[in-house]
């Protein structure tokens, strides 16, 4: 993926966590167990935790998650169909 700011190739990496990774509108912290309809679950926490593919540009220090790609959630990885 090319960086939308500078156009250079971005590095593919990941963010992982022991608990689910959830995007939530606003910046007020809530109990994570109260998931609302507006929340976006990026990756559920399974045996090895949650993990989401993230592209990073070191020059611009920007990160991008492609939420439209089902393979961004590394817990959706299926070795037989990938
Ligand atoms: Zn960039």
PDB file of the backbone (N, CA, C, O) and the ligand in Angstrom, with CONECT records:
HET     ZN  A 101       1
ATOM      1  N   UNK A   1       0.848  -1.196   0.000  1.00  0.00           N
ATOM      2  CA  UNK A   1       0.000   0.000   0.000  1.00  0.00           C
ATOM      3  C   UNK A   1       0.882   1.244   0.000  1.00  0.00           C
ATOM      4  O   UNK A   1       1.851   1.327   0.755  1.00  0.00           O
ATOM      5  N   UNK A   2       0.538   2.214  -0.857  1.00  0.00           N
ATOM      6  CA  UNK A   2       1.294   3.463  -0.906  1.00  0.00           C
ATOM      7  C   UNK A   2       0.707   4.469   0.090  1.00  0.00           C
ATOM      8  O   UNK A   2      -0.506   4.540   0.285  1.00  0.00           O
ATOM      9  N   UNK A   3       1.584   5.226   0.700  1.00  0.00           N
ATOM     10  CA  UNK A   3       1.167   6.242   1.671  1.00  0.00           C
ATOM     11  C   UNK A   3       0.376   7.341   0.948  1.00  0.00           C
ATOM     12  O   UNK A   3       0.865   7.886  -0.041  1.00  0.00           O
ATOM     13  N   UNK A   4      -0.819   7.676   1.412  1.00  0.00           N
ATOM     14  CA  UNK A   4      -1.614   8.719   0.751  1.00  0.00           C
ATOM     15  C   UNK A   4      -1.060  10.128   0.979  1.00  0.00           C
ATOM     16  O   UNK A   4      -1.523  11.078   0.349  1.00  0.00           O
ATOM     17  N   UNK A   5      -0.086  10.272   1.864  1.00  0.00           N
ATOM     18  CA  UNK A   5       0.492  11.591   2.140  1.00  0.00           C
ATOM     19  C   UNK A   5       1.716  11.863   1.269  1.00  0.00           C
ATOM     20  O   UNK A   5       1.832  12.936   0.675  1.00  0.00           O
ATOM     21  N   UNK A   6       2.639  10.881   1.191  1.00  0.00           N
ATOM     22  CA  UNK A   6       3.889  11.096   0.447  1.00  0.00           C
ATOM     23  C   UNK A   6       4.016  10.193  -0.774  1.00  0.00           C
ATOM     24  O   UNK A   6       4.871  10.429  -1.628  1.00  0.00           O
ATOM     25  N   UNK A   7       3.179   9.165  -0.871  1.00  0.00           N
ATOM     26  CA  UNK A   7       3.194   8.287  -2.040  1.00  0.00           C
ATOM     27  C   UNK A   7       4.184   7.141  -1.969  1.00  0.00           C
ATOM     28  O   UNK A   7       4.202   6.295  -2.863  1.00  0.00           O
ATOM     29  N   UNK A   8       5.007   7.086  -0.935  1.00  0.00           N
ATOM     30  CA  UNK A   8       5.990   5.995  -0.816  1.00  0.00           C
ATOM     31  C   UNK A   8       5.310   4.716  -0.328  1.00  0.00           C
ATOM     32  O   UNK A   8       4.229   4.744   0.261  1.00  0.00           O
ATOM     33  N   UNK A   9       5.993   3.576  -0.598  1.00  0.00           N
ATOM     34  CA  UNK A   9       5.487   2.279  -0.156  1.00  0.00           C
ATOM     35  C   UNK A   9       5.460   2.239   1.375  1.00  0.00           C
ATOM     36  O   UNK A   9       6.433   2.614   2.028  1.00  0.00           O
ATOM     37  N   UNK A  10       4.344   1.783   1.937  1.00  0.00           N
ATOM     38  CA  UNK A  10       4.231   1.682   3.392  1.00  0.00           C
ATOM     39  C   UNK A  10       4.695   0.306   3.852  1.00  0.00           C
ATOM     40  O   UNK A  10       4.645  -0.659   3.089  1.00  0.00           O
ATOM     41  N   UNK A  11       5.141   0.218   5.087  1.00  0.00           N
ATOM     42  CA  UNK A  11       5.556  -1.059   5.657  1.00  0.00           C
ATOM     43  C   UNK A  11       4.341  -1.779   6.224  1.00  0.00           C
ATOM     44  O   UNK A  11       3.498  -1.180   6.892  1.00  0.00           O
ATOM     45  N   UNK A  12       4.271  -3.087   5.940  1.00  0.00           N
ATOM     46  CA  UNK A  12       3.174  -3.887   6.500  1.00  0.00           C
ATOM     47  C   UNK A  12       3.602  -4.399   7.867  1.00  0.00           C
ATOM     48  O   UNK A  12       4.694  -4.944   8.031  1.00  0.00           O
ATOM     49  N   UNK A  13       2.736  -4.218   8.828  1.00  0.00           N
ATOM     50  CA  UNK A  13       3.019  -4.705  10.174  1.00  0.00           C
ATOM     51  C   UNK A  13       1.714  -5.024  10.867  1.00  0.00           C
ATOM     52  O   UNK A  13       0.695  -5.220  10.205  1.00  0.00           O
ATOM     53  N   UNK A  14       1.726  -5.079  12.168  1.00  0.00           N
ATOM     54  CA  UNK A  14       0.488  -5.378  12.881  1.00  0.00           C
ATOM     55  C   UNK A  14       0.494  -4.734  14.257  1.00  0.00           C
ATOM     56  O   UNK A  14       1.538  -4.374  14.802  1.00  0.00           O
ATOM     57  N   UNK A  15      -0.714  -4.603  14.800  1.00  0.00           N
ATOM     58  CA  UNK A  15      -0.890  -4.225  16.197  1.00  0.00           C
ATOM     59  C   UNK A  15      -1.608  -5.392  16.850  1.00  0.00           C
ATOM     60  O   UNK A  15      -2.651  -5.834  16.369  1.00  0.00           O
ATOM     61  N   UNK A  16      -1.060  -5.881  17.927  1.00  0.00           N
ATOM     62  CA  UNK A  16      -1.721  -6.990  18.600  1.00  0.00           C
ATOM     63  C   UNK A  16      -1.969  -6.641  20.059  1.00  0.00           C
ATOM     64  O   UNK A  16      -1.308  -5.780  20.640  1.00  0.00           O
ATOM     65  N   UNK A  17      -2.928  -7.328  20.624  1.00  0.00           N
ATOM     66  CA  UNK A  17      -3.333  -7.032  21.985  1.00  0.00           C
ATOM     67  C   UNK A  17      -3.933  -8.285  22.606  1.00  0.00           C
ATOM     68  O   UNK A  17      -4.475  -9.144  21.911  1.00  0.00           O
ATOM     69  N   UNK A  18      -3.827  -8.370  23.897  1.00  0.00           N
ATOM     70  CA  UNK A  18      -4.406  -9.515  24.595  1.00  0.00           C
ATOM     71  C   UNK A  18      -5.935  -9.486  24.541  1.00  0.00           C
ATOM     72  O   UNK A  18      -6.594 -10.526  24.543  1.00  0.00           O
ATOM     73  N   UNK A  19      -6.483  -8.263  24.494  1.00  0.00           N
ATOM     74  CA  UNK A  19      -7.931  -8.073  24.502  1.00  0.00           C
ATOM     75  C   UNK A  19      -8.400  -7.609  23.127  1.00  0.00           C
ATOM     76  O   UNK A  19      -7.567  -7.246  22.297  1.00  0.00           O
ATOM     77  N   UNK A  20      -9.713  -7.608  22.854  1.00  0.00           N
ATOM     78  CA  UNK A  20     -10.198  -7.188  21.540  1.00  0.00           C
ATOM     79  C   UNK A  20      -9.747  -5.775  21.183  1.00  0.00           C
ATOM     80  O   UNK A  20      -9.620  -4.906  22.045  1.00  0.00           O
ATOM     81  N   UNK A  21      -9.510  -5.572  19.893  1.00  0.00           N
ATOM     82  CA  UNK A  21      -9.179  -4.237  19.386  1.00  0.00           C
ATOM     83  C   UNK A  21     -10.445  -3.654  18.807  1.00  0.00           C
ATOM     84  O   UNK A  21     -10.989  -4.179  17.835  1.00  0.00           O
ATOM     85  N   UNK A  22     -10.921  -2.563  19.400  1.00  0.00           N
ATOM     86  CA  UNK A  22     -12.198  -1.966  18.999  1.00  0.00           C
ATOM     87  C   UNK A  22     -12.004  -0.481  18.728  1.00  0.00           C
ATOM     88  O   UNK A  22     -11.459   0.250  19.555  1.00  0.00           O
ATOM     89  N   UNK A  23     -12.467  -0.043  17.539  1.00  0.00           N
ATOM     90  CA  UNK A  23     -12.519   1.394  17.263  1.00  0.00           C
ATOM     91  C   UNK A  23     -13.820   1.920  17.854  1.00  0.00           C
ATOM     92  O   UNK A  23     -14.882   1.314  17.706  1.00  0.00           O
ATOM     93  N   UNK A  24     -13.713   3.060  18.525  1.00  0.00           N
ATOM     94  CA  UNK A  24     -14.894   3.642  19.154  1.00  0.00           C
ATOM     95  C   UNK A  24     -14.906   5.138  18.913  1.00  0.00           C
ATOM     96  O   UNK A  24     -13.882   5.804  19.059  1.00  0.00           O
ATOM     97  N   UNK A  25     -16.052   5.662  18.548  1.00  0.00           N
ATOM     98  CA  UNK A  25     -16.207   7.099  18.308  1.00  0.00           C
ATOM     99  C   UNK A  25     -15.960   7.892  19.593  1.00  0.00           C
ATOM    100  O   UNK A  25     -16.369   7.491  20.682  1.00  0.00           O
ATOM    101  N   UNK A  26     -15.285   9.018  19.432  1.00  0.00           N
ATOM    102  CA  UNK A  26     -15.013   9.864  20.585  1.00  0.00           C
ATOM    103  C   UNK A  26     -13.763   9.420  21.329  1.00  0.00           C
ATOM    104  O   UNK A  26     -13.098   8.463  20.933  1.00  0.00           O
ATOM    105  N   UNK A  27     -13.452  10.125  22.410  1.00  0.00           N
ATOM    106  CA  UNK A  27     -12.234   9.805  23.162  1.00  0.00           C
ATOM    107  C   UNK A  27     -12.517   9.529  24.631  1.00  0.00           C
ATOM    108  O   UNK A  27     -11.591   9.423  25.435  1.00  0.00           O
ATOM    109  N   UNK A  28     -13.796   9.413  24.983  1.00  0.00           N
ATOM    110  CA  UNK A  28     -14.125   9.054  26.358  1.00  0.00           C
ATOM    111  C   UNK A  28     -13.990   7.548  26.540  1.00  0.00           C
ATOM    112  O   UNK A  28     -14.540   6.765  25.765  1.00  0.00           O
ATOM    113  N   UNK A  29     -13.265   7.159  27.554  1.00  0.00           N
ATOM    114  CA  UNK A  29     -13.078   5.728  27.795  1.00  0.00           C
ATOM    115  C   UNK A  29     -14.317   5.149  28.459  1.00  0.00           C
ATOM    116  O   UNK A  29     -14.919   5.752  29.347  1.00  0.00           O
ATOM    117  N   UNK A  30     -14.677   3.947  27.991  1.00  0.00           N
ATOM    118  CA  UNK A  30     -15.813   3.231  28.554  1.00  0.00           C
ATOM    119  C   UNK A  30     -15.362   1.830  28.926  1.00  0.00           C
ATOM    120  O   UNK A  30     -14.273   1.391  28.556  1.00  0.00           O
ATOM    121  N   UNK A  31     -16.205   1.146  29.653  1.00  0.00           N
ATOM    122  CA  UNK A  31     -15.977  -0.278  29.872  1.00  0.00           C
ATOM    123  C   UNK A  31     -16.024  -0.955  28.515  1.00  0.00           C
ATOM    124  O   UNK A  31     -16.992  -0.792  27.772  1.00  0.00           O
ATOM    125  N   UNK A  32     -14.987  -1.714  28.182  1.00  0.00           N
ATOM    126  CA  UNK A  32     -14.895  -2.324  26.860  1.00  0.00           C
ATOM    127  C   UNK A  32     -15.982  -3.384  26.666  1.00  0.00           C
ATOM    128  O   UNK A  32     -16.309  -3.738  25.534  1.00  0.00           O
ATOM    129  N   UNK A  33     -16.533  -3.882  27.758  1.00  0.00           N
ATOM    130  CA  UNK A  33     -17.549  -4.943  27.624  1.00  0.00           C
ATOM    131  C   UNK A  33     -18.876  -4.396  27.096  1.00  0.00           C
ATOM    132  O   UNK A  33     -19.734  -5.159  26.652  1.00  0.00           O
ATOM    133  N   UNK A  34     -19.044  -3.066  27.147  1.00  0.00           N
ATOM    134  CA  UNK A  34     -20.272  -2.488  26.619  1.00  0.00           C
ATOM    135  C   UNK A  34     -20.041  -2.050  25.177  1.00  0.00           C
ATOM    136  O   UNK A  34     -19.718  -0.894  24.904  1.00  0.00           O
ATOM    137  N   UNK A  35     -20.210  -2.976  24.285  1.00  0.00           N
ATOM    138  CA  UNK A  35     -19.997  -2.678  22.868  1.00  0.00           C
ATOM    139  C   UNK A  35     -21.293  -2.119  22.293  1.00  0.00           C
ATOM    140  O   UNK A  35     -22.361  -2.711  22.444  1.00  0.00           O
ATOM    141  N   UNK A  36     -21.179  -0.953  21.623  1.00  0.00           N
ATOM    142  CA  UNK A  36     -22.360  -0.341  21.030  1.00  0.00           C
ATOM    143  C   UNK A  36     -22.407  -0.626  19.533  1.00  0.00           C
ATOM    144  O   UNK A  36     -21.446  -1.135  18.956  1.00  0.00           O
ATOM    145  N   UNK A  37     -23.547  -0.287  18.906  1.00  0.00           N
ATOM    146  CA  UNK A  37     -23.726  -0.542  17.481  1.00  0.00           C
ATOM    147  C   UNK A  37     -22.754   0.271  16.636  1.00  0.00           C
ATOM    148  O   UNK A  37     -22.415  -0.128  15.522  1.00  0.00           O
ATOM    149  N   UNK A  38     -22.303   1.411  17.159  1.00  0.00           N
ATOM    150  CA  UNK A  38     -21.371   2.256  16.406  1.00  0.00           C
ATOM    151  C   UNK A  38     -19.922   1.762  16.493  1.00  0.00           C
ATOM    152  O   UNK A  38     -19.078   2.162  15.692  1.00  0.00           O
ATOM    153  N   UNK A  39     -19.645   0.904  17.454  1.00  0.00           N
ATOM    154  CA  UNK A  39     -18.271   0.405  17.626  1.00  0.00           C
ATOM    155  C   UNK A  39     -17.879  -0.484  16.453  1.00  0.00           C
ATOM    156  O   UNK A  39     -18.723  -1.165  15.869  1.00  0.00           O
ATOM    157  N   UNK A  40     -16.607  -0.474  16.117  1.00  0.00           N
ATOM    158  CA  UNK A  40     -16.088  -1.351  15.061  1.00  0.00           C
ATOM    159  C   UNK A  40     -15.055  -2.280  15.688  1.00  0.00           C
ATOM    160  O   UNK A  40     -14.001  -1.840  16.146  1.00  0.00           O
ATOM    161  N   UNK A  41     -15.377  -3.569  15.699  1.00  0.00           N
ATOM    162  CA  UNK A  41     -14.436  -4.549  16.226  1.00  0.00           C
ATOM    163  C   UNK A  41     -13.415  -4.870  15.143  1.00  0.00           C
ATOM    164  O   UNK A  41     -13.751  -5.489  14.134  1.00  0.00           O
ATOM    165  N   UNK A  42     -12.181  -4.454  15.348  1.00  0.00           N
ATOM    166  CA  UNK A  42     -11.109  -4.685  14.371  1.00  0.00           C
ATOM    167  C   UNK A  42     -10.609  -6.119  14.452  1.00  0.00           C
ATOM    168  O   UNK A  42     -10.299  -6.731  13.430  1.00  0.00           O
ATOM    169  N   UNK A  43     -10.531  -6.658  15.669  1.00  0.00           N
ATOM    170  CA  UNK A  43     -10.093  -8.032  15.855  1.00  0.00           C
ATOM    171  C   UNK A  43     -10.563  -8.510  17.222  1.00  0.00           C
ATOM    172  O   UNK A  43     -10.364  -7.853  18.244  1.00  0.00           O
ATOM    173  N   UNK A  44     -11.197  -9.684  17.198  1.00  0.00           N
ATOM    174  CA  UNK A  44     -11.639 -10.264  18.471  1.00  0.00           C
ATOM    175  C   UNK A  44     -10.455 -10.926  19.161  1.00  0.00           C
ATOM    176  O   UNK A  44      -9.468 -11.277  18.514  1.00  0.00           O
ATOM    177  N   UNK A  45     -10.553 -11.090  20.445  1.00  0.00           N
ATOM    178  CA  UNK A  45      -9.492 -11.746  21.192  1.00  0.00           C
ATOM    179  C   UNK A  45      -9.774 -13.239  21.241  1.00  0.00           C
ATOM    180  O   UNK A  45     -10.758 -13.675  21.838  1.00  0.00           O
ATOM    181  N   UNK A  46      -8.891 -14.027  20.601  1.00  0.00           N
ATOM    182  CA  UNK A  46      -9.022 -15.478  20.706  1.00  0.00           C
ATOM    183  C   UNK A  46      -7.811 -15.997  21.464  1.00  0.00           C
ATOM    184  O   UNK A  46      -7.222 -15.253  22.248  1.00  0.00           O
ATOM    185  N   UNK A  47      -7.425 -17.238  21.259  1.00  0.00           N
ATOM    186  CA  UNK A  47      -6.362 -17.859  22.057  1.00  0.00           C
ATOM    187  C   UNK A  47      -5.077 -17.016  22.085  1.00  0.00           C
ATOM    188  O   UNK A  47      -4.496 -16.796  23.148  1.00  0.00           O
ATOM    189  N   UNK A  48      -4.643 -16.550  20.914  1.00  0.00           N
ATOM    190  CA  UNK A  48      -3.402 -15.767  20.843  1.00  0.00           C
ATOM    191  C   UNK A  48      -3.650 -14.272  20.917  1.00  0.00           C
ATOM    192  O   UNK A  48      -2.745 -13.490  20.626  1.00  0.00           O
ATOM    193  N   UNK A  49      -4.843 -13.853  21.296  1.00  0.00           N
ATOM    194  CA  UNK A  49      -5.166 -12.438  21.402  1.00  0.00           C
ATOM    195  C   UNK A  49      -5.652 -11.879  20.087  1.00  0.00           C
ATOM    196  O   UNK A  49      -5.842 -12.613  19.118  1.00  0.00           O
ATOM    197  N   UNK A  50      -5.854 -10.565  20.057  1.00  0.00           N
ATOM    198  CA  UNK A  50      -6.330  -9.879  18.859  1.00  0.00           C
ATOM    199  C   UNK A  50      -5.126  -9.375  18.067  1.00  0.00           C
ATOM    200  O   UNK A  50      -4.092  -9.032  18.640  1.00  0.00           O
ATOM    201  N   UNK A  51      -5.274  -9.336  16.736  1.00  0.00           N
ATOM    202  CA  UNK A  51      -4.182  -8.835  15.885  1.00  0.00           C
ATOM    203  C   UNK A  51      -4.772  -8.265  14.605  1.00  0.00           C
ATOM    204  O   UNK A  51      -5.606  -8.900  13.959  1.00  0.00           O
ATOM    205  N   UNK A  52      -4.335  -7.070  14.246  1.00  0.00           N
ATOM    206  CA  UNK A  52      -4.826  -6.398  13.050  1.00  0.00           C
ATOM    207  C   UNK A  52      -3.638  -5.924  12.210  1.00  0.00           C
ATOM    208  O   UNK A  52      -2.650  -5.408  12.732  1.00  0.00           O
ATOM    209  N   UNK A  53      -3.767  -6.117  10.875  1.00  0.00           N
ATOM    210  CA  UNK A  53      -2.706  -5.682   9.961  1.00  0.00           C
ATOM    211  C   UNK A  53      -2.746  -4.154   9.853  1.00  0.00           C
ATOM    212  O   UNK A  53      -3.811  -3.561   9.685  1.00  0.00           O
ATOM    213  N   UNK A  54      -1.584  -3.538   9.951  1.00  0.00           N
ATOM    214  CA  UNK A  54      -1.486  -2.077   9.905  1.00  0.00           C
ATOM    215  C   UNK A  54      -0.318  -1.684   8.995  1.00  0.00           C
ATOM    216  O   UNK A  54       0.784  -2.220   9.119  1.00  0.00           O
ATOM    217  N   UNK A  55      -0.570  -0.747   8.085  1.00  0.00           N
ATOM    218  CA  UNK A  55       0.496  -0.227   7.220  1.00  0.00           C
ATOM    219  C   UNK A  55       1.029   1.060   7.840  1.00  0.00           C
ATOM    220  O   UNK A  55       0.270   1.896   8.329  1.00  0.00           O
ATOM    221  N   UNK A  56       2.375   1.200   7.806  1.00  0.00           N
ATOM    222  CA  UNK A  56       3.008   2.336   8.474  1.00  0.00           C
ATOM    223  C   UNK A  56       3.976   3.049   7.535  1.00  0.00           C
ATOM    224  O   UNK A  56       4.752   2.409   6.826  1.00  0.00           O
ATOM    225  N   UNK A  57       3.923   4.362   7.538  1.00  0.00           N
ATOM    226  CA  UNK A  57       4.896   5.186   6.811  1.00  0.00           C
ATOM    227  C   UNK A  57       5.812   5.836   7.849  1.00  0.00           C
ATOM    228  O   UNK A  57       5.377   6.652   8.661  1.00  0.00           O
ATOM    229  N   UNK A  58       7.093   5.450   7.802  1.00  0.00           N
ATOM    230  CA  UNK A  58       8.042   5.995   8.774  1.00  0.00           C
ATOM    231  C   UNK A  58       8.324   7.469   8.542  1.00  0.00           C
ATOM    232  O   UNK A  58       8.625   8.201   9.485  1.00  0.00           O
ATOM    233  N   UNK A  59       8.226   7.916   7.274  1.00  0.00           N
ATOM    234  CA  UNK A  59       8.499   9.327   6.977  1.00  0.00           C
ATOM    235  C   UNK A  59       7.394  10.229   7.529  1.00  0.00           C
ATOM    236  O   UNK A  59       7.672  11.245   8.166  1.00  0.00           O
ATOM    237  N   UNK A  60       6.144   9.848   7.280  1.00  0.00           N
ATOM    238  CA  UNK A  60       5.003  10.675   7.704  1.00  0.00           C
ATOM    239  C   UNK A  60       4.484  10.292   9.086  1.00  0.00           C
ATOM    240  O   UNK A  60       3.707  11.029   9.692  1.00  0.00           O
ATOM    241  N   UNK A  61       4.922   9.130   9.581  1.00  0.00           N
ATOM    242  CA  UNK A  61       4.457   8.607  10.876  1.00  0.00           C
ATOM    243  C   UNK A  61       2.938   8.454  10.905  1.00  0.00           C
ATOM    244  O   UNK A  61       2.270   8.804  11.878  1.00  0.00           O
ATOM    245  N   UNK A  62       2.415   7.912   9.787  1.00  0.00           N
ATOM    246  CA  UNK A  62       0.989   7.640   9.677  1.00  0.00           C
ATOM    247  C   UNK A  62       0.776   6.136   9.606  1.00  0.00           C
ATOM    248  O   UNK A  62       1.604   5.409   9.058  1.00  0.00           O
ATOM    249  N   UNK A  63      -0.341   5.671  10.165  1.00  0.00           N
ATOM    250  CA  UNK A  63      -0.721   4.268  10.104  1.00  0.00           C
ATOM    251  C   UNK A  63      -2.087   4.151   9.449  1.00  0.00           C
ATOM    252  O   UNK A  63      -2.957   5.001   9.640  1.00  0.00           O
ATOM    253  N   UNK A  64      -2.267   3.076   8.666  1.00  0.00           N
ATOM    254  CA  UNK A  64      -3.530   2.836   7.988  1.00  0.00           C
ATOM    255  C   UNK A  64      -3.975   1.403   8.242  1.00  0.00           C
ATOM    256  O   UNK A  64      -3.196   0.459   8.122  1.00  0.00           O
ATOM    257  N   UNK A  65      -5.250   1.267   8.596  1.00  0.00           N
ATOM    258  CA  UNK A  65      -5.892  -0.040   8.715  1.00  0.00           C
ATOM    259  C   UNK A  65      -6.948  -0.109   7.627  1.00  0.00           C
ATOM    260  O   UNK A  65      -7.813   0.764   7.546  1.00  0.00           O
ATOM    261  N   UNK A  66      -6.889  -1.142   6.784  1.00  0.00           N
ATOM    262  CA  UNK A  66      -7.894  -1.325   5.733  1.00  0.00           C
ATOM    263  C   UNK A  66      -9.044  -2.161   6.304  1.00  0.00           C
ATOM    264  O   UNK A  66      -8.996  -3.391   6.292  1.00  0.00           O
ATOM    265  N   UNK A  67     -10.078  -1.476   6.805  1.00  0.00           N
ATOM    266  CA  UNK A  67     -11.206  -2.163   7.436  1.00  0.00           C
ATOM    267  C   UNK A  67     -12.045  -2.926   6.410  1.00  0.00           C
ATOM    268  O   UNK A  67     -12.806  -3.820   6.781  1.00  0.00           O
ATOM    269  N   UNK A  68     -11.914  -2.583   5.123  1.00  0.00           N
ATOM    270  CA  UNK A  68     -12.686  -3.263   4.085  1.00  0.00           C
ATOM    271  C   UNK A  68     -12.072  -4.616   3.731  1.00  0.00           C
ATOM    272  O   UNK A  68     -12.742  -5.456   3.129  1.00  0.00           O
ATOM    273  N   UNK A  69     -10.828  -4.833   4.089  1.00  0.00           N
ATOM    274  CA  UNK A  69     -10.149  -6.095   3.775  1.00  0.00           C
ATOM    275  C   UNK A  69     -10.355  -7.081   4.920  1.00  0.00           C
ATOM    276  O   UNK A  69      -9.851  -6.852   6.019  1.00  0.00           O
ATOM    277  N   UNK A  70     -11.094  -8.185   4.685  1.00  0.00           N
ATOM    278  CA  UNK A  70     -11.333  -9.146   5.771  1.00  0.00           C
ATOM    279  C   UNK A  70     -10.045  -9.782   6.282  1.00  0.00           C
ATOM    280  O   UNK A  70     -10.016 -10.312   7.392  1.00  0.00           O
ATOM    281  N   UNK A  71      -8.974  -9.735   5.478  1.00  0.00           N
ATOM    282  CA  UNK A  71      -7.702 -10.315   5.917  1.00  0.00           C
ATOM    283  C   UNK A  71      -6.911  -9.353   6.799  1.00  0.00           C
ATOM    284  O   UNK A  71      -5.847  -9.714   7.302  1.00  0.00           O
ATOM    285  N   UNK A  72      -7.415  -8.130   6.994  1.00  0.00           N
ATOM    286  CA  UNK A  72      -6.740  -7.221   7.923  1.00  0.00           C
ATOM    287  C   UNK A  72      -6.799  -7.770   9.343  1.00  0.00           C
ATOM    288  O   UNK A  72      -5.855  -7.626  10.119  1.00  0.00           O
ATOM    289  N   UNK A  73      -7.923  -8.401   9.668  1.00  0.00           N
ATOM    290  CA  UNK A  73      -8.032  -9.065  10.975  1.00  0.00           C
ATOM    291  C   UNK A  73      -7.269 -10.373  10.875  1.00  0.00           C
ATOM    292  O   UNK A  73      -7.727 -11.310  10.222  1.00  0.00           O
ATOM    293  N   UNK A  74      -6.113 -10.445  11.513  1.00  0.00           N
ATOM    294  CA  UNK A  74      -5.251 -11.617  11.377  1.00  0.00           C
ATOM    295  C   UNK A  74      -5.858 -12.849  12.038  1.00  0.00           C
ATOM    296  O   UNK A  74      -5.351 -13.955  11.851  1.00  0.00           O
ATOM    297  N   UNK A  75      -6.923 -12.683  12.800  1.00  0.00           N
ATOM    298  CA  UNK A  75      -7.634 -13.834  13.338  1.00  0.00           C
ATOM    299  C   UNK A  75      -8.570 -14.449  12.293  1.00  0.00           C
ATOM    300  O   UNK A  75      -9.099 -15.542  12.493  1.00  0.00           O
ATOM    301  N   UNK A  76      -8.769 -13.737  11.173  1.00  0.00           N
ATOM    302  CA  UNK A  76      -9.547 -14.300  10.078  1.00  0.00           C
ATOM    303  C   UNK A  76      -8.679 -15.099   9.120  1.00  0.00           C
ATOM    304  O   UNK A  76      -9.180 -15.654   8.142  1.00  0.00           O
ATOM    305  N   UNK A  77      -7.382 -15.161   9.393  1.00  0.00           N
ATOM    306  CA  UNK A  77      -6.469 -15.868   8.510  1.00  0.00           C
ATOM    307  C   UNK A  77      -6.838 -17.344   8.415  1.00  0.00           C
ATOM    308  O   UNK A  77      -6.939 -18.046   9.420  1.00  0.00           O
ATOM    309  N   UNK A  78      -7.038 -17.795   7.172  1.00  0.00           N
ATOM    310  CA  UNK A  78      -7.385 -19.195   6.936  1.00  0.00           C
ATOM    311  C   UNK A  78      -6.342 -19.784   5.987  1.00  0.00           C
ATOM    312  O   UNK A  78      -6.358 -19.461   4.799  1.00  0.00           O
ATOM    313  N   UNK A  79      -5.439 -20.634   6.468  1.00  0.00           N
ATOM    314  CA  UNK A  79      -4.342 -21.135   5.635  1.00  0.00           C
ATOM    315  C   UNK A  79      -4.829 -21.941   4.424  1.00  0.00           C
ATOM    316  O   UNK A  79      -4.075 -22.130   3.469  1.00  0.00           O
ATOM    317  N   UNK A  80      -6.074 -22.417   4.453  1.00  0.00           N
ATOM    318  CA  UNK A  80      -6.581 -23.237   3.347  1.00  0.00           C
ATOM    319  C   UNK A  80      -7.225 -22.401   2.267  1.00  0.00           C
ATOM    320  O   UNK A  80      -7.449 -22.895   1.162  1.00  0.00           O
ATOM    321  N   UNK A  81      -7.529 -21.144   2.554  1.00  0.00           N
ATOM    322  CA  UNK A  81      -8.205 -20.303   1.577  1.00  0.00           C
ATOM    323  C   UNK A  81      -7.521 -18.962   1.395  1.00  0.00           C
ATOM    324  O   UNK A  81      -8.180 -17.991   1.023  1.00  0.00           O
ATOM    325  N   UNK A  82      -6.238 -18.878   1.640  1.00  0.00           N
ATOM    326  CA  UNK A  82      -5.548 -17.598   1.534  1.00  0.00           C
ATOM    327  C   UNK A  82      -4.500 -17.662   0.448  1.00  0.00           C
ATOM    328  O   UNK A  82      -3.805 -16.677   0.201  1.00  0.00           O
TER     329      UNK A  82
HETATM  330 ZN    ZN A 101       4.225   8.884   3.929  1.00  0.00          ZN
END
